[in-house]
Amino acid sequence: MLTRIPTPLFIFEMANNHMGDIEHGLRIVRAFKEITQGLDFHFSVKLQHRHDSFFHPAYVNRMDYKYIKRFTETKLVKADFKRLKESIQDHGFVSMCTPWDEPSVDLMEELDFDIIKIASCSFTDWPLLERIAQTSRPIITSTAGATLEEIDRVVAFFTHRDKQFTLMHCVGEYPCLREHLALNQIDLFRERYPGLPIGFSTHEDPDNCDSVRIAIGKGATVFEKHIGMPTEKYALNAYSATPAQARRWLEAAADARGMCGVSGRRRDISEQEMADLRPLFRGVFAARDLRKGEQITKESVFLAMPNAPGQLVARELSKYTEYCAERDFKKNEALLLDGLIGRELCKQVTQIVERLRAMLKESRVALPPYVDLEISHHHGIERFDQWGAVLVKIINRAYSKMLVVMFPGQSYPRHHHLQKEESYHILFGDLSVELEGETHELKTGDLLSINRGMRHSFRTKSGVIIEEIATTYLTGDSVYEDDAINRDPHRKIQLTFWPQYAA
């Protein structure tokens, strides 16, 4: 039994197009199985069912009533309905059915259909929804004719019952004109109900392949189209697709998915793309003679094109990578990678950020959507676990608020401030502060104020998050007892951080 709806899922809605003829229905299943070949999708054939009690006793034989006439004339006896359902599964399709009444839900369970589909006309049929919610099947529901308030109520209804369901944008016109397709509703649903799978149920001209392309581009993952097979005996309505039309629809969908590419992550960058872009990168050249062992700085190089094969280029220069000359370079000479020693800091920075994320999650300290970070590594990034901290900058006006985050075992060197006065409020963990020769042991909730000019250092055993409330944060205001720290311009790494607590 399915517990989730597989995606992308393409639903062939047979509805009443089997015409009450079991052999015709079986031919439709076989024909539509053939058109699915070679496509990396999931497929379903959907039936509909109405129990005799669906019609008022006084109207059961009223052939002058359009829908009663059609539903009655195309009805399958239970044995044939079961046979058609089994053929659907035997051909590898996901089985699906729309029950129009509670006894039909009973039959869905008895015949073990994989998915229950709710028709738009039943979208707010609360007695029927209550019965469907009692099943263990995933649910797909269409929204034609529903107000936003009604959609909110149905989404809440199934969400509160912990049901697996997909919401389908649908326009209940048969056929639906192009200008009435309202495909931007897919955007509305995805934004309003984040995390809920959104689909598109279509009744447009079956030769229209544009709408499925757009729906895929907008992020829909389930697609439904009415299908059938015209014969000399049976005509096809204006919104149902033949096998040939459905195949073109599927091919358009496959093409659109190929153009859209991956979702939820950055796409892979091809070798061809990089080969085409590389000639446009600025190369790195020596601005003066460079001696072996000299560290490459922005003052010692200039950037220009064309670059040479194997040359260091501008995109490879960052604060996360350090280069040192492994041989002498003449002024204006291209800096070739085989003459340089590189030290990559990106991996260490990434690890620090992930440790920060984990500590924030554990402590339940909330941050704004994004903040600036400063990774202080006073004696080099390689000694960050011993000496350093992450400064999370939240507010810096006439007053300043930041978080000082330190991991277990870290220490912060002795220093004082020329202008700033600060107070430490411990939000999480422990901190031992040495302040003008006196030690203060702080724990969660404790507060300590430090006046301008007071020399202090601190360390943590188990890790700490300090809320630092201070006068304006000024660059160069911290003076360290170890003058080598004051003279090191590379002891801080600046970056922007998105907390992404849900990740």
C-alpha positions in Angstrom: 0.0 0.0 0.0 1.2 3.5 -0.9 1.9 5.8 2.1 3.0 8.7 0.0 2.2 10.0 -3.5 5.1 9.4 -5.9 6.3 12.3 -8.0 6.3 13.4 -10.7 2.9 11.7 -11.1 0.8 11.9 -14.3 -2.8 10.8 -13.9 -4.8 9.6 -16.8 -8.4 10.3 -15.7 -10.6 7.7 -17.5 -13.7 9.0 -15.7 -16.7 7.6 -17.6 -14.8 7.3 -20.9 -14.8 3.5 -20.5 -18.5 4.1 -21.5 -19.7 1.3 -19.3 -18.0 -1.2 -21.7 -15.4 -3.3 -19.8 -13.6 -4.3 -23.0 -13.3 -0.7 -24.2 -11.9 0.3 -20.7 -9.3 -2.5 -20.9 -8.3 -1.3 -24.4 -7.8 2.2 -23.0 -5.5 0.9 -20.2 -3.4 -1.0 -22.8 -3.1 1.9 -25.2 -2.1 4.3 -22.5 0.5 1.9 -21.1 2.2 2.0 -24.5 2.6 5.8 -24.6 4.4 5.8 -21.2 7.4 4.0 -22.5 10.8 5.7 -22.2 9.6 8.4 -19.8 10.9 8.7 -16.2 7.6 9.5 -14.6 5.1 7.8 -12.3 1.7 7.1 -13.9 -1.8 6.5 -12.6 -5.1 5.6 -14.3 -8.0 7.0 -12.3 -11.6 5.8 -12.3 -14.7 7.2 -10.7 -17.4 5.5 -8.7 -20.9 6.3 -7.5 -23.1 4.1 -5.4 -26.8 3.7 -6.3 -27.6 5.7 -3.2 -25.9 8.7 -4.9 -29.2 9.4 -6.8 -32.4 10.3 -5.1 -34.9 7.5 -5.5 -37.2 9.7 -7.5 -34.5 10.5 -10.0 -32.9 7.0 -10.5 -34.4 6.5 -13.9 -34.7 10.1 -15.0 -32.9 10.0 -18.4 -34.0 13.6 -19.0 -31.5 14.7 -16.4 -28.1 15.1 -18.2 -25.7 13.8 -15.6 -27.9 11.1 -14.2 -28.3 9.8 -17.8 -24.5 9.8 -18.4 -23.6 8.3 -15.1 -26.3 5.6 -15.4 -25.4 4.6 -19.0 -21.7 4.3 -18.2 -21.9 2.5 -15.0 -19.9 -0.7 -14.6 -21.1 -3.6 -12.5 -18.9 -4.4 -9.5 -17.2 -7.4 -11.1 -16.2 -5.4 -14.2 -15.1 -2.4 -12.1 -12.9 -4.7 -10.1 -11.5 -6.3 -13.3 -10.7 -2.8 -14.7 -8.9 -1.8 -11.5 -6.8 -5.0 -11.5 -5.9 -4.4 -15.2 -4.7 -0.9 -14.2 -2.3 -2.4 -11.6 -1.3 -5.3 -13.7 0.0 -2.8 -16.3 2.1 -1.1 -13.7 -0.1 2.0 -13.1 -0.8 3.4 -9.6 -4.5 2.8 -9.1 -6.7 5.8 -8.2 -10.4 6.4 -7.9 -12.7 9.3 -7.1 -15.6 8.2 -4.8 -18.6 10.5 -5.0 -20.2 9.1 -1.8 -19.4 7.2 1.4 -20.3 3.7 0.2 -17.9 4.3 -2.7 -15.1 4.9 -0.2 -16.0 1.5 1.3 -15.5 0.0 -2.1 -12.2 1.8 -2.6 -10.9 0.2 0.6 -12.3 -3.2 -0.4 -10.6 -3.2 -3.8 -7.5 -1.7 -2.3 -7.0 1.4 -4.5 -3.7 3.1 -3.9 -4.9 6.7 -3.9 -8.2 8.4 -3.3 -9.0 11.5 -5.4 -11.5 14.1 -4.3 -13.4 15.8 -7.1 -13.7 19.6 -7.1 -17.5 19.3 -6.6 -16.8 17.3 -3.4 -14.1 19.6 -2.1 -16.2 20.9 0.8 -18.5 17.8 1.1 -17.6 17.5 4.8 -19.4 14.2 5.5 -17.5 12.7 2.5 -14.2 14.2 3.7 -14.7 12.8 7.2 -15.1 9.3 5.7 -12.1 9.7 3.4 -10.0 10.9 6.3 -10.7 7.6 8.1 -8.8 5.7 5.3 -5.1 5.1 5.3 -4.7 6.1 1.6 -2.9 9.2 0.4 -5.3 11.8 -1.0 -5.3 14.1 -4.0 -7.9 16.9 -4.0 -8.9 19.4 -6.7 -9.9 22.9 -6.0 -12.1 24.2 -8.8 -14.8 26.6 -7.6 -13.4 26.8 -4.1 -12.7 30.1 -2.3 -9.4 30.7 -0.6 -11.1 30.5 2.8 -12.6 27.1 1.8 -9.2 25.9 0.6 -7.6 27.0 3.9 -10.2 25.0 5.8 -9.7 21.8 3.8 -5.9 22.1 4.1 -6.3 22.5 7.9 -8.7 19.6 8.0 -6.3 17.1 6.4 -3.2 18.6 8.0 -4.7 18.3 11.6 -5.5 14.6 10.8 -1.9 14.0 9.7 -3.0 12.9 6.2 -0.7 12.7 3.2 -2.4 14.8 0.5 -1.7 16.9 -2.6 -3.6 20.1 -3.5 -4.5 20.4 -7.2 -5.0 23.8 -9.0 -8.0 23.2 -11.2 -10.5 25.3 -13.3 -13.8 23.6 -13.6 -14.7 24.6 -17.2 -15.1 21.8 -19.7 -13.1 22.6 -21.9 -11.1 25.4 -20.2 -10.0 28.3 -22.4 -6.3 29.2 -22.4 -7.0 32.6 -21.0 -8.9 31.0 -18.1 -6.2 28.5 -17.0 -5.0 30.8 -14.1 -1.7 29.0 -13.7 -0.4 31.6 -11.3 -2.6 29.9 -8.7 0.2 27.3 -8.5 2.4 30.0 -7.1 -0.2 31.1 -4.7 -0.7 27.6 -3.3 3.1 26.9 -3.0 3.6 30.2 -1.1 0.5 29.9 1.1 1.0 26.2 1.9 4.8 25.6 2.1 5.8 22.0 2.1 2.4 20.8 0.7 2.7 19.1 -2.8 0.9 21.1 -5.4 -0.5 19.8 -8.7 -2.4 20.8 -11.8 -5.6 19.2 -13.0 -6.4 20.3 -16.5 -9.5 20.4 -18.7 -8.1 22.5 -21.6 -8.0 21.6 -25.3 -6.0 18.2 -25.4 -3.7 19.7 -28.0 -2.5 22.3 -25.6 0.9 21.3 -24.3 2.0 24.8 -23.2 0.1 24.6 -19.8 1.9 21.6 -18.6 5.3 23.2 -19.4 4.3 26.3 -17.4 3.0 24.2 -14.5 6.2 22.3 -14.3 8.2 25.5 -14.4 6.1 26.8 -11.4 6.9 23.7 -9.4 3.8 21.5 -9.7 4.5 17.8 -9.2 1.2 16.0 -10.0 -0.6 16.4 -13.3 -4.1 15.1 -14.3 -5.7 14.9 -17.8 -8.9 13.3 -19.0 -8.2 10.6 -21.5 -10.1 8.2 -23.8 -10.2 6.5 -27.2 -12.6 7.5 -29.9 -14.2 4.6 -31.9 -17.0 4.4 -34.4 -19.2 3.5 -31.4 -17.9 6.0 -28.9 -17.1 9.7 -29.4 -14.6 11.6 -27.3 -15.5 14.9 -25.5 -13.7 18.1 -26.2 -11.3 18.0 -23.2 -10.2 14.3 -23.2 -7.0 13.3 -24.9 -6.4 10.5 -27.3 -3.2 8.3 -26.8 -1.4 10.4 -29.4 -2.4 13.7 -27.8 -1.4 12.4 -24.3 2.0 11.2 -25.6 2.7 14.7 -26.9 1.6 16.1 -23.5 4.0 13.8 -21.7 6.8 14.6 -24.1 6.2 18.3 -23.5 6.3 17.7 -19.8 9.6 15.7 -20.1 11.1 18.5 -22.2 10.0 21.2 -19.6 11.5 19.1 -16.7 14.7 18.8 -18.6 14.9 22.6 -19.1 14.0 23.3 -15.5 16.7 21.0 -14.2 17.2 20.1 -10.5 15.3 21.7 -7.6 16.3 22.4 -4.1 20.0 22.5 -4.7 22.5 24.3 -6.9 22.8 22.7 -10.4 26.0 20.9 -11.4 28.5 23.0 -13.4 29.6 21.2 -16.5 33.2 21.1 -17.8 32.0 22.6 -21.0 30.5 25.6 -19.2 33.8 26.2 -17.3 35.8 25.8 -20.5 33.6 28.4 -22.2 33.9 30.9 -19.3 37.6 30.5 -18.4 38.9 32.7 -21.2 36.8 35.6 -19.8 38.3 35.4 -16.3 40.9 38.0 -15.3 44.3 36.4 -14.7 46.6 37.2 -11.7 49.9 38.9 -12.6 52.8 40.0 -10.4 52.7 43.8 -9.8 56.4 43.7 -8.9 59.1 41.1 -8.6 58.1 38.4 -6.2 60.6 36.3 -4.3 60.2 32.6 -3.4 58.4 32.2 -0.1 56.6 35.5 -0.3 52.9 35.5 0.5 50.7 36.8 -2.3 48.6 39.9 -1.3 46.3 42.1 -3.2 49.1 44.8 -3.2 51.6 42.4 -4.8 49.4 41.5 -7.9 47.2 43.0 -10.5 44.3 41.4 -12.5 44.0 41.5 -16.3 43.1 39.4 -19.3 43.9 37.3 -21.2 44.8 34.6 -18.8 47.2 31.8 -19.6 46.5 28.0 -19.3 47.2 27.0 -15.7 47.3 30.6 -14.4 45.7 31.7 -11.1 42.6 33.7 -12.0 40.5 36.3 -10.1 37.7 33.8 -9.1 40.3 31.8 -7.2 41.3 34.7 -5.0 39.3 34.9 -1.8 39.7 35.5 1.9 39.4 31.7 2.3 42.5 30.9 0.3 46.1 31.9 0.9 48.9 31.6 -1.7 52.6 31.7 -1.3 55.2 31.9 -4.1 57.1 28.6 -4.5 59.5 30.3 -6.9 60.5 33.8 -8.0 58.2 35.7 -10.3 59.1 38.7 -12.5 57.0 41.9 -12.6 54.0 41.4 -15.1 54.6 37.7 -15.1 51.5 35.4 -14.9 51.2 33.6 -11.6 51.0 29.9 -12.6 49.4 27.5 -10.1 52.4 25.1 -10.4 54.6 27.9 -9.0 52.3 28.6 -6.0 51.5 26.9 -2.7 47.8 27.3 -1.8 46.2 26.9 1.6 42.4 26.5 1.6 40.5 27.9 4.5 37.0 27.3 3.1 36.6 23.8 4.6 37.5 25.1 8.1 35.1 28.1 7.8 32.3 25.8 6.7 32.9 23.6 9.7 32.9 26.6 12.0 29.6 27.8 10.6 28.0 24.3 11.0 29.2 24.1 14.6 27.7 27.6 15.2 24.4 26.4 13.6 24.3 23.4 15.9 24.9 25.4 19.0 22.2 27.9 18.1 19.8 25.1 17.6 20.7 23.4 20.8 20.4 26.7 22.8 17.2 27.8 21.0 18.7 31.3 20.6 16.8 32.9 17.8 18.5 35.2 15.2 17.2 37.5 12.5 16.8 36.0 9.0 20.4 36.8 8.2 23.3 38.4 10.1 27.0 39.3 9.6 29.5 37.1 11.2 33.1 37.7 12.2 35.3 34.6 12.8 38.2 35.8 15.0 41.2 33.6 15.0 43.8 35.5 16.9 46.7 33.0 16.4 45.7 31.6 13.0 42.8 29.6 11.8 44.7 26.4 12.5 44.6 27.3 16.2 40.9 28.4 16.2 39.8 25.6 18.5 42.2 26.9 21.1 42.0 30.7 20.6 39.0 32.4 18.9 35.3 33.1 18.8 32.5 33.8 16.4 31.0 37.3 16.7 27.4 37.5 15.5 26.6 41.1 14.7 23.0 42.0 15.3 22.7 45.7 15.9 25.4 48.4 15.6 24.1 52.0 16.0 24.8 54.4 18.9 24.5 51.1 20.9 25.6 47.7 19.8 24.3 44.2 20.4 26.2 41.1 19.3 26.5 37.5 20.3 29.9 36.1 21.1 29.9 32.4 20.5 32.7 30.1 21.7 33.0 26.4 21.4 34.2 24.0 24.2 37.7 24.7 25.3 38.2 28.0 23.5 39.9 31.0 25.0 39.8 34.7 24.1 43.1 36.7 24.5 43.7 39.4 27.1 42.7 42.8 25.7 41.0 46.1 26.6 38.8 48.7 24.7 39.7 52.3 24.0 36.1 53.5 23.8 33.6 50.7 24.3 31.9 49.8 27.5 30.1 46.4 27.5 28.0 44.0 29.5 28.0 40.3 29.1 24.7 38.4 29.6 25.2 34.6 29.4 22.5 33.1 27.3 23.9 29.6 27.2 26.8 27.7 28.7 29.6 28.8 31.0 32.3 31.5 30.9 35.3 32.2 33.1 36.3 35.9 32.9 39.6 37.2 34.2 39.0 40.9 34.7 41.9 43.1 36.0 43.3 40.1 37.9 40.0 38.9 39.4 38.2 35.8 38.1 34.4 35.7 37.6 32.7 32.3 37.0 29.5 32.9 35.0 26.7 30.5 34.0 23.5 30.8 32.0 21.6 34.0 33.1 24.6 35.7 34.8 25.5 39.3 33.9 28.9 41.0 34.1 29.7 44.6 33.1 33.2 45.7 31.8 34.2 49.4 31.8 36.3 51.1 29.2 40.0 50.4 29.5 39.6 47.3 31.8 41.9 44.5 30.8 40.1 41.1 30.5 40.3 37.7 28.9 37.9 34.8 29.1 37.5 31.1 28.3 34.8 28.4 28.3 34.7 24.8 29.3 31.5 23.5 27.6 30.9 26.3 25.1 29.1 29.6 25.6 26.8 32.1 23.9 27.3 35.6 25.3 24.9 38.5 24.6 27.2 41.5 24.5 25.4 44.8 24.9 27.7 47.7 24.4 28.3 51.2 23.1 29.0 51.3 19.4 31.2 48.6 17.9 34.3 50.4 16.5 36.9 48.8 14.2 40.3 49.0 16.0 38.8 49.7 19.4 40.2 46.4 20.8 43.8 46.5 21.9 45.5 43.1 22.7 48.2 42.5 25.2 50.0 40.4 22.5 51.0 43.0 19.9 51.3 40.3 17.2 47.5 40.1 17.3 47.2 43.8 16.8 49.6 43.8 13.8 47.8 40.8 12.1 45.4 42.2 9.4 44.2 38.7 8.5 43.0 37.5 11.9 39.3 38.0 11.1 37.0 36.4 8.5 33.8 38.3 7.6 30.8 36.6 6.1 27.0 36.6 6.0 25.0 33.9 7.8 21.5 32.5 7.2 20.5 30.5 10.3 18.1 28.2 8.4 16.8 26.5 11.6 14.5 24.2 9.6 17.4 22.8 7.6 
